């Protein structure tokens, strides 16, 4: 069941990658696509936005949508006891962080989907081991149902407990690029290094577009 799920996720990532690559084949000045199904309000398209959230980070400080005002950010969903993809995800995202370590317009948001075990001290120790400052990379915790609902409803990212899965959770290995208007502008398969490179390039494009 676990491997079937990840085979399915690999197909989703492949399809998304093809769509995004085709969308970016024009001029480098073309904006990145906004992902999600738009609704029409009059003659204007309204795209989905990340829902309001309120979490606590590794320094016990609140993290809300306001924490990302006038910023773009990359989000993912992990858990520290993950025996499979999470360590790879974090190392790949660290590459992205390193590429923009001096650019305060780019932030990072990692949500634990295992708040019971991933206590604030554990999140703090994890961030310290990575050598990343809290001001730039938030590792957040909160109510499990709230995190899972946000993952599935706002980020379109699978994340839920499953006793059959290694570590007790199933989740996607995606990085999500969010613009300063709370729109998702890209999804990237963390298990493919070329996708990390694409994310680094797309952040540059989005910075040109929004700043």
N, C-alpha and C positions, 0 to 999 in steps of 0.2 A: 504493500500500500504506500509506504513512504517513498520508495523509488518510483512508483507510478506517478505520485504527486510531483516529484521533482522533474520527471520526464515531461509532464504536462507544463510545468513552469518554464522549462527550457524552451518549449515550443512557443509559449507566450512571449518570452524575452526575444526570441528570434524574430517573431512577427513584428513586435514593437520596434526592434532595431531596424528592420527593413523599411518600415513606414517612416521612421525618423531619418534614416539615411536618404531615402528618396525625397523627403521634404526639404533636406538640406543641400540638395544637389545644385541649387541655383547659386546666386551670388552669395558671398560670405556675409553680405550685409542683410540678407533676408532674416527676418525674425524666426526664432525657434517656434515650432507649433505649440499651441496650448492644448494640453491633453484633457480628455473628458468630453462628455456629450453636452453641447451647448443648448440652451433654450432661447427662444426668440422672445424679446420684449419689444413690441413694436417692430421696428426694422433693425434692432440691435441684437447681436448675439451675446448672451451672458454665459460665461463659462463657470464651471464649479470652482469653488475656493476651499482651501483648507479650513475646516471648522474651527471655532474657538476652542482653545485648550488651556489648561492650567496644571502644570506639573512642577516637580521639585528636582533640582539638579544635584550634582555631586557635592556642591557647597551648601546644600540645604536652602538654596535660594529659589524663589518662584520663577518659573519660565512660562511665559504666555506668548500669544501672538505678538504682543507689543514688544517682546524681546527682539523681534526680527523686523521692526519697523525700519523701512528704507534699507533693508538688507536682502540679499538672496541667500538661500541656504540649501544644504543637502541633508536629507533625512534618511534614516534607515531604522530597522527594527531587529534587535539582537537580544541575546541573553548570555550572561557570563559563563554559565555552566554548559553552554552549547558544545558538543563534542564533534561537530561537523563543520558547517560553513561559516560560523560567526568569526572565528579567528582570521580566516581568509578575508572576510568582508572588512574587518577592522583594519587589517594591514593594507588593503587596497584603498580604503577611504583615507588612511594616513598619507598615502601617496598624493591624493588630491589635496589634503590639508597642506602638505609640504609645498605643493605647487603654488598655493595662495596664502602662505603663512604670514606674509606681510600686508595682505589686502584685507582691511577691516570691513569691507563690504560683503565678504563671503564668510558665512557661519556654518556650523555643523550641528546636527541634532540627532542623537542616537537614543532611541526609546528602548528600555528593557521591557520585554514581554513576560518577565518572571520577577515581578516586584517582591514576592515573598522572600526569595533567596538573594536577589540583587539589592541589598540594602545600600543606603547612602554611603557608608564607609567603604563598601566594596566598590561602588562606582567611583568613589574618590581615588581609591588605590589603583583602579584600572586606568583612569585618566592620567594619574601621575606616572604610571609605568610607560604610558605612551608618550609622555612629555608634552602634553597639549594643555594650554591654559583654558580655564573655565569660560573666560570671556569669549572665546572663539568656538569651543566645542562643548556643547552641553550633553551630558549623559543624564537622562531624566527617568524618574519613576513616578508612579501614581497608582490609581485604582486599576486593577487588571482589566475589568470590563471596559473602562474608559479608554485605556490604551488600545485594546483590541478593536473596539468600535471605531476609533480614529483611524487605525491602520486600514481597516477594511472599507470604511465608508468614505473617508477623505483621501487616503493615499492609494486606494485600490490595491492594497498589499495584504496577502494572506498572513495571518498571525493568530494562532489559537492553540490551546493545550491539546495534546494527543498522546495518550499513554503508550501508543505503539511506536511513536517517533523517538529517535535518539535524543535523550535529554528531556523528553516529555513535552516538546512543543514542535509544531509545524510552522514554518514561516518562510516567506520568499527571501531571496538573496538580492533584492533590488535596492539600488540607490535612487533617490527621487530628488530631482532638481526643482526647487520651488522659487518662483520669482517674488519680487517685493510686493506684488498684488495678491499673493497667496495662491497663484495658479501653478499647477505642475507643468513644467516645460520639458521634462525628459525623464525616462526610466532607463536604468543601466544595470546589466547583469554583472554583479560583483565577482562572479566566478570566471569571468573572461577578462584578462588584462587589457585587451584591446578596447573593451568597454570603459575601463578606467581612463584610458587615453581619450576616448570620445567625450567622456564627462568633463575632463580637464579642458578640452577644446570648446565644449558647449558653454561652460561657465564664462569663458572669455567672450564668446558671442553674446551671451545674455548681459554681461556687464556693459558691452558696447551699446546694446539696445536700451538698457534701462538707466544708465548713468551718463 
